[in-house]
Amino acid sequence: MSHLVQPRLVNGPFDDPALYVDFRFGRRALLFDLGDVSALSPREILRVGQVFVSHMHMDHFAGFDRLLRLFLYQDRTLRLVGPPGLCAAVAGKLSAYTWNLLGPDSAGFAIVAEEWTPQGFVGAARFAARAAFAREAAAPPPLAPGLLAEDAEFVVEGAALDHGVPSLAFALQERRRVNVHKPRLDALGLPVGAWLTEAKRALRGGAAPDTPVALPDGHAVTLGRLVEAGVLVHGPGQRVVYATDLAGHARNRDRLVALARGADRLYIEAPFLEADAALAAARRHLTAAEAGAVARAAGVATAVPFHFSSRYAGREEALRAEFARHWQTAASPGR
């Protein structure tokens, strides 16, 4: 089965962290972290509707300006979710520019920033182009504790980790994976088309088997019939976890293992070698050995180490090898 969710690191392992998550056929994408995103094309960036920021250190937030530049004349709302302090950080970014040419006739672009803790959302603000990005109060989303986003196709869960400041880790859970079996579709004499996208969305959302699905000719077929005939093949959705910038102590490890348990794919920082464990602890980062141990304890299917310290330039394989030894399986070389 092909995956609806298509994640990839934006940059190389020594560069700024950012994970781009594309949705096949959906004309939408998410970003986890907002470091340098210049490697993304304007079209890719304009697919993004939500950005999840781990914390506001420069290498995780400097890409904000590129998004702002591309979205400025769009009639879109861009949602940013991050730890406490995000609203002030967005306000500070926006206040660096002069907006005297914006007004009521400007494009309807707006940014909504929402601050999250494990107890739930604790603040939100809206910044609209038509109001020259003046900060306005906004209502946090009414989500259960532990959730940062909820959609018909996925949810995003979070954990707050210690990096000297709160640093959020994220888990995207696809609700259900659904694919179309083309030969069985043809056997029923049914055409391809947008109606299949709606049928897949209904199945992912847990719709009842007797839910009618409208066909292009005006007739309808039930969702159950499509499943029974093998036209729609479904299975458990992907779980993709992103974690970076966390100290290697037990509390962080326990929280991250719980979030990543059984994940299909874990993107996890591995900045330092174990020989430099004292330096890693002082910088509140993981070693490659600690990152591999987390991946092993969580039982993930695939683990991708990234966010390598520049002190190991030319020694990338040493970090990957140490990570793989502690994971006790071959580390993925992919991005």
GUPA-298269 format. One line per 4 residues: their letters; for each residue x negated, y, z negated of N, C-alpha, C. Coordinates in steps of 0.001 Angstrom, whole numbers, plus 500000, padded with zeros to 6 digits. Atoms other than C-alpha are relative to their C-alpha. Layout:
<sites>
A = X:Y:Z:X:Y:Z:X:Y:Z ~ ... .
</sites>
This chain:
<sites>
MSHL = 499158:498802:500000:500000:500000:500000:499125:501246:500000 ~ 500748:498745:499996:498738:503471:500805:500445:500858:498834 ~ 499730:499172:501164:498565:506024:498042:500607:501335:500404 ~ 499464:498646:499836:500740:509130:497889:498988:501016:499503 .
VQPR = 500935:499085:500652:498183:510762:495600:498595:499755:500544 ~ 501319:500098:499372:494828:511474:497277:499042:500963:499296 ~ 500908:499099:500721:492238:512881:494792:498587:499971:500577 ~ 501415:499962:499633:488728:514035:495656:499338:501182:499307 .
LVNG = 500772:498897:500544:486030:516123:494043:499708:500996:501121 ~ 500210:498950:499006:485652:519434:495842:498521:500142:500331 ~ 501430:499728:499849:481890:519705:495318:499159:498775:499663 ~ 500926:501058:500368:478822:517539:494838:499836:499904:498494 .
PFDD = 500047:500258:501447:477957:516120:491405:499208:501031:499208 ~ 500768:498981:500708:475549:518967:490543:500668:501383:500065 ~ 499365:498703:499773:477962:521735:491548:501206:500189:499083 ~ 498876:499672:500882:480992:523376:489932:501071:498918:500045 .
PALY = 498949:501012:500034:483734:520970:488798:501311:500528:500580 ~ 498645:499745:499497:487036:520935:490664:500465:498729:500687 ~ 499416:501191:499385:489284:518024:491639:501232:500426:500785 ~ 498881:499670:499124:491631:518485:494595:500852:498753:500150 .
VDFR = 499084:501136:499914:494680:516221:494534:501048:500315:501065 ~ 499090:499783:498882:496540:516076:497832:501124:498966:499943 ~ 498858:500904:499932:499981:514530:498320:500300:499733:501469 ~ 499752:500342:498602:500329:512687:501605:501451:500273:500361 .
FGRR = 498684:499710:499426:503287:513862:503690:500764:501078:499220 ~ 499245:499092:500847:504227:516375:500995:499679:501472:500167 ~ 500410:498608:499823:502453:519571:502099:499824:500696:498649 ~ 500221:499443:501334:501445:520095:498508:498716:499417:499439 .
ALLF = 501230:500462:500640:498375:519750:496323:499910:500614:498623 ~ 500324:499488:501328:497130:520277:492785:498502:500196:499915 ~ 501418:499850:500326:493789:521488:491461:499807:499757:498519 ~ 500448:500136:501379:492152:520301:488274:498652:500701:499908 .
DLGD = 501117:499067:500181:489673:523023:487289:499832:500889:501217 ~ 500024:498912:499028:488828:526112:489235:498606:500598:500083 ~ 501346:499513:499733:485089:526293:489745:499915:500494:501434 ~ 500186:499579:498615:483655:527166:493148:500863:499119:500908 .
VSAL = 499124:500760:499106:486347:526138:495639:499814:500439:501454 ~ 500234:499511:498644:484781:527665:498762:499920:498867:501019 ~ 500035:501136:499081:484432:524166:500249:501384:499625:500513 ~ 498635:500262:499544:488231:524019:500555:500385:501011:501071 .
SPRE = 499533:499101:498950:489759:525468:503697:501181:500829:499486 ~ 498810:499234:500378:492412:528202:503432:501268:499155:500047 ~ 498803:500834:499919:495009:525670:504567:500098:499061:498795 ~ 499974:500894:501161:494020:523267:501784:500365:500775:498733 .
ILRV = 499708:499211:501199:494106:526002:499163:501465:500424:499964 ~ 498614:499538:499979:497508:527248:500295:500997:498858:499798 ~ 499134:501118:500396:498911:523754:499682:500167:499920:498487 ~ 500018:500119:501464:498156:524188:495962:501165:500779:499390 .
GQVF = 498927:499329:500728:501119:524972:493739:499724:500126:498518 ~ 500313:499994:501421:499666:524216:490318:498505:499761:499809 ~ 501413:500142:500350:496187:524554:488822:499914:499710:498508 ~ 500185:500384:501397:495166:522851:485571:498552:500292:499622 .
VSHM = 501326:499489:500349:492200:524606:483936:499567:499383:498674 ~ 500450:500637:501242:490172:522680:481356:499632:501040:498947 ~ 500375:498894:500880:488694:525855:479822:499426:501101:500890 ~ 500314:498836:499179:487515:529255:480940:498513:500323:500057 .
HMDH = 501399:499765:499678:483745:528828:481186:499895:500287:501499 ~ 500059:499461:498640:482566:530413:484420:500044:498922:501067 ~ 500054:501032:498964:481852:527185:486309:501303:499223:500133 ~ 498683:500635:499926:485445:526081:485669:501104:500988:500384 .
FAGF = 498957:498985:499798:487216:529362:486444:499622:501041:501052 ~ 500461:498972:499071:485152:531374:488942:500737:499964:501328 ~ 499276:500095:498738:487249:530127:491859:501333:500714:500010 ~ 498725:499283:500074:490249:532134:490664:500103:501061:501091 .
DRLL = 499943:498897:499042:489327:535033:492946:500303:499518:501419 ~ 499720:500507:498652:489383:532884:496080:501478:499657:500144 ~ 498573:500285:499937:492875:531646:495285:500797:501293:500084 ~ 499305:498710:499997:494007:535198:494547:499937:500644:501381 .
RLFL = 500190:499365:498695:492576:536460:497841:500889:499361:501058 ~ 499232:500703:498981:494375:533792:499884:501501:500047:499747 ~ 498576:500015:500338:497694:533850:498034:500635:501389:499989 ~ 499519:498651:500291:498017:537628:497767:501207:500408:500838 .
YQDR = 498913:499570:499129:500355:538074:500737:500985:498870:500306 ~ 499060:501109:499871:502311:534856:500265:501219:500226:499100 ~ 498805:499980:500858:505877:534641:498950:500029:498698:499209 ~ 500205:501231:500748:504797:532007:496469:499754:500321:498536 .
TLRL = 500394:499916:501407:504432:531447:492744:498948:498930:499752 ~ 501098:500904:500323:501162:529880:491618:499979:499806:498493 ~ 499947:500305:501431:501258:528136:488248:498634:499545:499529 ~ 501257:500387:500640:498125:527932:486071:500303:499524:498590 .
VGPP = 499838:500552:501344:498041:525756:482951:498616:499794:499404 ~ 501291:500159:500647:495193:525821:480464:500123:500159:498496 ~ 499979:499892:501456:494227:526178:476819:500354:501425:499558 ~ 499777:498634:500502:495032:529180:474583:498885:500934:500451 .
GLCA = 500941:499036:499445:493382:532288:475981:500115:500141:501499 ~ 499887:499953:498543:494335:531545:479598:500702:501270:500472 ~ 499257:498807:499565:496851:534405:479820:499103:501233:499970 ~ 500913:498853:500098:494259:536928:478632:498924:499918:501074 .
AVAG = 501026:500159:498974:491692:535467:481044:500535:500391:501372 ~ 499393:499624:498722:494062:535835:484008:500213:501509:500052 ~ 499815:498553:500043:494944:539385:482917:498683:500728:500214 ~ 501308:499388:499834:491254:540205:482699:499505:499933:501431 .
KLSA = 500387:500139:498596:490579:538850:486177:500751:501013:500860 ~ 499178:499122:499176:493456:540834:487670:499691:501471:499746 ~ 500272:498596:500325:492500:544040:485865:498697:500497:500615 ~ 501258:499582:499376:489137:544062:487657:500211:500670:501352 .
YTWN = 499716:499452:498677:490847:545193:490864:501003:501143:499916 ~ 499071:498877:499912:492790:548297:491910:501173:499588:500875 ~ 498807:500504:499332:496380:547530:492936:500954:501123:500399 ~ 499117:498870:499718:497705:550981:493897:500800:499842:501293 .
LLGP = 499273:500198:498754:498830:549722:497327:501103:498940:499889 ~ 498918:500958:500223:501129:547090:495825:501223:500714:499446 ~ 498769:499401:500502:504752:547846:495041:501197:499133:500309 ~ 498778:500794:499807:508373:546727:495414:500119:499350:501367 .
DSAG = 499908:500567:498658:507913:546069:499136:498891:498993:500307 ~ 501090:500953:499796:504869:543832:498674:500553:498580:500089 ~ 499620:501425:499982:504948:540084:499228:500355:499544:498591 ~ 499495:500448:501293:506623:538133:496464:499081:499053:499259 .
FAIV = 500942:500884:500691:503456:536496:495165:499996:500285:498503 ~ 500092:499865:501459:503303:535862:491424:499168:498858:499448 ~ 500757:501007:500749:501043:534001:489015:500695:499812:498659 ~ 499490:500319:501337:502479:532256:485975:498912:499221:499276 .
AEEW = 501031:500660:500814:499908:531354:483311:500656:499457:498743 ~ 499382:500662:501144:500864:528895:480580:498923:499355:499136 ~ 501009:500484:500942:498862:527991:477481:500536:498779:499256 ~ 499544:501287:500514:499050:524408:476231:499104:499512:498872 .
TPQG = 500688:500733:501060:498080:522559:473051:500686:498644:499876 ~ 499338:501303:500147:498851:518946:472058:501380:500081:499357 ~ 498679:499823:500597:501845:520296:470119:501005:500577:500989 ~ 499123:499426:498996:503251:521870:473271:499470:501343:500486 .
FVGA = 500400:498697:499483:503120:525201:475060:500138:501066:498922 ~ 500027:498974:501057:502243:528166:472871:500057:501417:500561 ~ 499918:498668:499421:502426:531067:475317:500052:499933:501508 ~ 499927:499927:498544:503097:532121:478888:500114:501450:500419 .
ARFA = 499918:498639:499461:502814:535234:481036:500163:499919:501504 ~ 499782:499910:498551:503844:536265:484539:499350:501275:500509 ~ 500683:498875:499373:501867:538548:486842:500483:500068:501444 ~ 499393:499912:498678:503768:539716:489950:499330:501078:500840 .
ARAA = 500605:499013:499103:502270:541479:492968:500858:501251:500102 ~ 499106:498845:499859:505327:543732:493229:499956:500924:498794 ~ 500184:499173:501196:504582:544976:489713:498536:500314:499773 ~ 501434:499735:500077:500870:545505:490493:499315:499104:498961 .
FARE = 500543:501018:500895:500169:542386:488413:499996:500420:498531 ~ 499842:499692:501428:501255:543981:485132:500447:498728:499273 ~ 499662:501206:500768:501522:541312:482456:501420:500100:499464 ~ 498636:500090:500501:505084:540269:481648:500144:498711:499201 .
AAAP = 499747:501211:500781:506306:537807:479054:500745:498987:500857 ~ 499316:501087:499291:507434:534444:480402:500317:498899:499008 ~ 499606:501104:500877:509161:531466:478859:499183:498761:500343 ~ 500725:501251:499720:506974:528354:478500:500968:498929:500476 .
PPLA = 499099:501053:499515:508396:525276:480251:500451:499099:498859 ~ 499461:500832:501077:510625:523084:478064:499619:498534:500174 ~ 500484:501366:499820:508477:519959:478255:499683:499369:498647 ~ 500333:500717:501229:507889:517308:475621:498520:500163:499688 .
PGLL = 501427:499951:500354:504614:517488:473651:499233:498904:500728 ~ 500803:500950:499246:501873:515797:475612:500108:500183:501493 ~ 499798:499788:498569:503253:516856:479009:499664:501434:500387 ~ 500322:498689:499458:501891:519743:481055:500795:500308:501258 .
AEDA = 499189:499823:498801:503993:519202:484174:500861:498766:500188 ~ 499082:501115:499737:506940:517064:485215:500686:500263:501329 ~ 499524:499864:498633:508161:516430:488735:500678:498696:500380 ~ 499351:501230:499560:510278:513909:490617:498984:498939:500405 .
EFVV = 500996:500939:499509:507061:512327:491908:498897:499684:498999 ~ 501112:500206:500921:504641:512654:488973:500219:500773:498709 ~ 500142:499184:501202:503910:513893:485479:498508:500222:499773 ~ 501369:499742:500422:500720:515449:484129:499980:500026:498480 .
EGAA = 500192:500055:501443:499680:514563:480589:498659:500636:499656 ~ 501242:499350:500380:496914:516203:478587:499489:499550:498649 ~ 500630:500195:501306:494515:515870:475695:499069:501176:499778 ~ 500894:498891:500350:492648:518641:473894:498729:499426:499388 .
LDHG = 501291:500507:500443:488955:517876:473446:499139:501151:499506 ~ 500884:498998:500607:486172:519680:471601:498770:500217:500862 ~ 501206:499593:499272:483531:521554:473604:499427:501273:499357 ~ 500292:498738:500678:482912:524208:470987:501170:500943:500130 .
VPSL = 498692:499403:499767:486132:525620:472437:500906:498862:500446 ~ 499131:501054:499469:489224:523595:473348:499767:499805:501494 ~ 500164:500356:498595:488661:521800:476656:501013:498899:500302 ~ 498911:500927:499724:491617:520013:478202:499578:498932:500997 .
AFAL = 500097:501092:499036:491514:516631:479902:501407:499731:500519 ~ 498706:500142:499343:494307:515726:482315:500169:498605:500578 ~ 499656:501272:499361:496071:512576:483501:501211:500217:500875 ~ 498878:499941:499070:498248:512619:486587:500542:498590:500175 .
QERR = 499355:501304:499878:500702:509737:486549:501061:500070:501098 ~ 498994:500101:498935:502524:509001:489808:501139:499120:499490 ~ 498866:500754:500556:506014:507798:488955:500133:498611:500631 ~ 499895:501283:499327:506199:505053:491567:499426:500158:501405 .
RVNV = 500577:499956:498663:504319:504264:494746:500965:499337:500974 ~ 499027:500502:499025:506560:503781:497791:499406:500118:501398 ~ 500441:500003:498603:505615:502811:501344:501096:499450:500890 ~ 499049:500489:498998:507613:502156:504512:499360:498856:500778 .
HKPR = 500447:501141:499198:507241:498746:506197:500616:500165:501389 ~ 499479:499607:498682:507564:499776:509841:500647:498840:500757 ~ 499334:501088:499260:508295:496319:511389:501396:499685:499454 ~ 498671:500279:500572:511191:495819:508947:500971:501149:500278 .
LDAL = 499170:498864:499599:512460:499306:509684:500504:499797:501427 ~ 499624:500244:498604:512429:498440:513397:501014:498858:500108 ~ 499100:501153:499938:514178:495112:512729:501436:500381:499667 ~ 498656:499526:500340:517123:496997:511227:500503:501034:501001 .
GLPV = 499593:499013:499013:517204:499364:514191:500078:501409:499443 ~ 499980:498673:500621:516501:502362:511996:498821:500827:500503 ~ 501078:499157:499470:514455:505338:513220:499097:500524:498882 ~ 500824:499240:500932:511534:507036:511555:500543:501421:499948 .
GAWL = 499529:498623:500098:512149:510582:510389:499971:500512:498575 ~ 500033:499347:501307:512524:512993:507503:500886:499300:498978 ~ 499112:500691:500928:515301:510862:506022:499243:498986:499151 ~ 500795:500952:500770:512674:508324:504957:499268:500682:498852 .
TEAK = 500643:499244:501087:510866:510987:502946:500971:500189:498849 ~ 498986:499829:501047:514103:511660:501077:500294:498675:499296 ~ 499762:501314:500613:514656:507930:500528:498876:499635:499041 ~ 501143:500303:500869:511148:507517:499110:500040:500862:498744 .
RALR = 499923:499111:501161:511623:510527:496863:501064:499515:499020 ~ 498940:500507:500874:514882:509075:495534:499547:498767:499241 ~ 500470:501218:500654:513247:505717:494805:498969:500321:498926 ~ 500977:499609:501011:510301:507354:493023:500678:500614:498783 .
GGAA = 499315:499334:501095:512752:509355:490947:500919:499102:499207 ~ 499187:500936:500771:514563:506229:489733:501467:499998:500367 ~ 498598:499982:499584:517778:506659:491729:500586:498582:500008 ~ 499312:501296:500058:520351:503844:491467:500011:499335:501380 .
PDTP = 500004:500718:498721:520440:501111:494153:501142:500401:500934 ~ 498866:499648:499132:523869:502287:495383:499945:501449:500485 ~ 500160:498626:499525:522529:505793:496106:500010:500021:501529 ~ 499971:499950:498534:523482:506649:499711:498862:500854:500556 .
VALP = 501050:499258:499303:520724:507793:502060:500519:500328:501387 ~ 499443:499569:498722:521890:509843:505039:499035:499691:501143 ~ 500780:500297:498797:520680:508665:508457:500184:501119:501034 ~ 499898:498926:499003:520066:510968:511439:501294:499968:500821 .
DGHA = 498783:500088:499178:523184:509655:513248:501270:500308:499223 ~ 498830:499663:500796:525470:510720:510396:500483:498870:499118 ~ 499661:501121:500865:525841:507253:508895:499096:500024:498765 ~ 500816:500070:501214:524295:506233:505573:499677:498551:499700 .
VTLG = 500409:501308:500473:522491:503270:504059:499637:500161:498536 ~ 500319:499869:501421:522062:502543:500385:498516:499768:499751 ~ 501397:500170:500392:518700:502729:498676:499706:498529:499726 ~ 500183:501419:500296:519182:499154:497464:499835:499156:501239 .
RLVE = 500103:500749:498752:519660:497904:501000:498609:500156:500615 ~ 501337:499758:499461:516378:499510:502091:498945:499210:499232 ~ 500947:500761:500822:514571:497833:499196:500162:498502:500254 ~ 499746:501429:499791:516228:494422:499677:499488:499535:501357 .
AGVL = 500446:500365:498659:515379:494442:503372:498495:500145:500169 ~ 501445:499846:499932:511762:495244:502591:499537:501199:500790 ~ 500384:498777:499293:511847:498577:504401:499185:500896:499079 ~ 500723:499231:501009:510773:500378:501238:499317:499027:499045 .
VHGP = 500800:500860:500877:507972:498586:499384:499439:500880:498891 ~ 500413:499119:501091:507229:499943:495938:499248:499237:498920 ~ 500779:500562:501093:504923:499367:493000:499609:501094:499024 ~ 500385:499000:501003:503428:501099:489975:499206:501136:500622 .
GQRV = 500703:498831:499495:502177:504613:490627:498577:500087:499470 ~ 501387:499778:500409:498546:505676:490409:499930:500839:498730 ~ 500339:499132:501128:497080:507151:487238:498587:500518:500244 ~ 501273:499345:499720:494266:509641:487859:499672:500914:498826 .
VYAT = 500397:499245:501201:492360:511118:484894:498755:500821:500320 ~ 501106:499056:499784:490005:514109:484915:499556:500519:498633 ~ 500505:499575:501311:487776:514884:481932:498586:500533:500148 ~ 501328:499411:499934:484815:517204:481654:499801:500955:498832 .
DLAG = 500382:499064:501048:482954:519296:479081:500595:499620:498642 ~ 499572:500464:501312:483395:517410:475839:498805:499447:499242 ~ 501043:500555:500856:481129:516568:472942:500210:498492:499856 ~ 499942:501449:500018:480319:512898:472481:500399:499381:498677 .
HARN = 499666:500584:501308:481718:512450:468971:501240:499114:500092 ~ 498978:501054:499983:484215:509764:467995:501394:500545:500255 ~ 498652:499457:499824:487274:512011:467892:500294:500271:501472 ~ 499827:499772:498572:486774:513112:471483:500125:498691:500761 .
RDRL = 499963:501270:499288:486054:509581:472649:501346:499307:499823 ~ 498725:500671:500263:489182:508197:470982:501139:500653:500777 ~ 498930:499299:499279:491413:510876:472497:499919:499745:501501 ~ 500149:500200:498565:489972:510414:475958:500299:498560:500401 .
VALA = 499692:501406:499705:490145:506619:475859:501514:499791:500013 ~ 498542:500141:500045:493829:506871:474881:500643:500589:501255 ~ 499433:499359:498809:494538:509247:477786:499703:499188:501261 ~ 500465:500673:498776:492584:507177:480333:500305:498506:500020 .
RGAD = 499798:501446:500108:493737:503714:479234:500643:499432:501265 ~ 499450:500671:498833:494247:501533:482313:500100:500850:501246 ~ 499887:499109:498842:493789:504421:484748:499448:499343:501261 ~ 500517:500469:498715:493304:503647:488416:498682:500679:500334 .
RLYI = 501204:499240:499664:490658:506360:488688:499727:501006:498894 ~ 500447:499062:501021:488711:508287:486059:498845:500819:500546 ~ 501086:499070:499704:486647:511357:486933:499491:500521:498667 ~ 500509:499678:501323:484365:511929:483963:498597:500584:500102 .
EAPF = 501315:499367:499979:481411:514192:483306:498931:499042:499460 ~ 501152:500774:500465:477982:512586:482851:498755:500854:500174 ~ 501039:499006:499698:475598:515546:482590:498580:499590:499632 ~ 501338:500219:500558:472670:514133:480575:499681:498517:499900 .
LEAD = 500454:501346:500294:470613:510986:480256:499955:499769:498495 ~ 500024:500329:501420:470634:509167:476929:498687:500437:499347 ~ 501279:499525:500553:466971:510130:476487:500087:501442:499530 ~ 499789:498602:500387:468236:513710:476157:501282:500162:499182 .
AALA = 498763:499981:500773:471062:512866:473753:500071:501178:499041 ~ 499990:498859:500920:470010:515584:471311:500398:501279:500737 ~ 499639:498835:499199:470292:518174:474069:501482:499951:500379 ~ 498584:500159:499669:473673:516799:475149:500872:500380:498812 .
AARR = 499221:499678:501195:474936:517043:471571:499986:501498:499718 ~ 500098:498561:500243:473670:520608:471225:500858:500783:500982 ~ 499189:499313:498979:475446:521576:474467:501458:499535:499975 ~ 498649:500563:500115:478554:519608:473444:500470:499361:501308 .
HLTA = 499702:500758:498796:478453:517374:476523:499761:498516:499731 ~ 500263:501431:500051:478448:513616:477111:498662:499665:500659 ~ 501059:500620:499204:475478:511557:478152:500660:499059:501003 ~ 499483:500969:499030:475898:509230:481116:500365:498695:499307 .
AEAG = 499705:501226:500750:475768:506323:478647:501334:500124:499264 ~ 498734:499790:500712:478597:507814:476562:501177:500008:500963 ~ 498925:499964:499006:480666:508480:479683:500324:498597:500494 ~ 499772:501369:499573:480196:504898:480877:500714:499176:498943 .
AVAR = 499348:500723:501092:481210:503587:477458:501471:500365:499897 ~ 498598:499585:500002:484424:505636:477600:500749:499285:501121 ~ 499354:500663:498872:485230:504230:481048:500239:498521:499706 ~ 499859:501416:500346:484628:500705:479765:501096:499800:498957 .
AAGV = 499010:500156:501062:486713:501178:476602:501418:500247:500515 ~ 498680:499692:499457:489588:502636:478638:500464:498962:501009 ~ 499624:501030:499045:489529:499715:481086:500460:500549:501334 ~ 499579:499382:498746:489745:501932:484168:499573:499148:501182 .
ATAV = 500323:500780:498803:489736:500415:487638:498798:500574:500739 ~ 501095:499310:499316:487385:502992:489164:499602:501206:499171 ~ 500495:498834:500742:485201:505587:487451:499002:500748:500873 ~ 500863:499144:499193:483475:508505:489156:499309:501010:499077 .
PFHF = 500708:499017:500826:480782:510345:487155:499672:501242:500822 ~ 500307:498756:499301:480191:513996:488020:499535:501039:498978 ~ 500451:498877:500830:479094:517395:486615:498631:499704:499390 ~ 501351:500324:500439:475431:516372:486436:499225:501291:499724 .
SSRY = 500846:498850:500322:472984:518783:484811:498951:500197:501096 ~ 500992:499692:498961:470672:520539:487276:498585:499596:499594 ~ 501327:500437:500417:467704:519419:485164:499632:498653:500629 ~ 500260:501304:499377:468084:516042:486919:500071:500066:501528 .
AGRE = 500025:499885:498541:467997:517392:490459:498904:499093:500555 ~ 500925:500986:499471:466328:514678:492518:500005:498696:499233 ~ 499932:501220:500817:467167:512087:489840:501449:499550:499825 ~ 498584:500339:500081:470850:511581:490545:500216:498516:499712 .
EALR = 499797:501437:500168:470482:507799:490723:499728:499536:498574 ~ 500255:500369:501389:469102:507682:487180:501263:500201:499160 ~ 498742:499761:500708:472337:509217:485881:501041:498954:500395 ~ 499012:500975:499556:474479:506923:488005:499686:498603:499450 .
AEFA = 500381:501324:500487:472510:503845:486947:500295:499860:498513 ~ 499713:500068:501433:472795:504687:483250:501503:499906:499760 ~ 498543:500062:500112:476513:505295:483641:500501:498590:500318 ~ 499541:501318:499579:476986:501987:485484:499644:498918:498980 .
RHWQ = 500401:501008:500995:475042:499988:482867:500963:499983:498824 ~ 499121:499951:501176:477344:501176:480100:501457:499761:500364 ~ 498668:500398:499525:480448:500741:482184:500033:498502:500297 ~ 500176:501414:499699:479126:497264:483083:500730:499568:501255 .
TAAS = 499517:500314:498660:480349:497399:486644:499407:501050:500908 ~ 500624:499058:499069:479258:499217:489762:500740:501323:499957 ~ 499389:498670:499979:479890:502938:489455:500293:500391:501439 ~ 499611:499587:498646:481693:504420:492409:499095:501119:500488 .
PGR = 500796:498906:499451:479437:506512:494663:500866:501038:500682 ~ 499128:499112:499246:482501:508190:496148:500274:501300:499293 ~ 499640:498691:500523:483861:511668:495648:501500:500145:500012 .
</sites>
